[in-house]
Amino acid sequence: MRSRYSAFVLQQADYLRATWHASTRPDTLDFEPGARWLGLEVRRHQVTGPDSAEVEFVARYRLGGKATRLHEKSRFVREDGRWLYVDGDGA
């Protein structure tokens, strides 16, 4: 989760796509021009199976003078030893 947040901050689309499960991976990623990321708080994580887990987090950013919080419960699966983001629900 932390590495994906860092990739959003640094706008590293290749890394984000490489850590996104193929079943839900978008063809392209667009970054919000001018967004300034302010921090990540991992609120909880839970192993849901031998190769699955959930992470609840809050990421904060500022855009055009307006602060925004992205609060999500994300689902991950492990394939070939690598954790991949599947999807998430707003919390």
Secondary structure, DSSP 4 states (H G I P E B T S, - for coil): -HHHHHHHHTT-HHHHHHTB-TTT--S-----TT-EEEEEEEEEEEEEETTEEEEEEEEEEEETTEEEEEEEEEEEEEETTEEEEEEEEE-
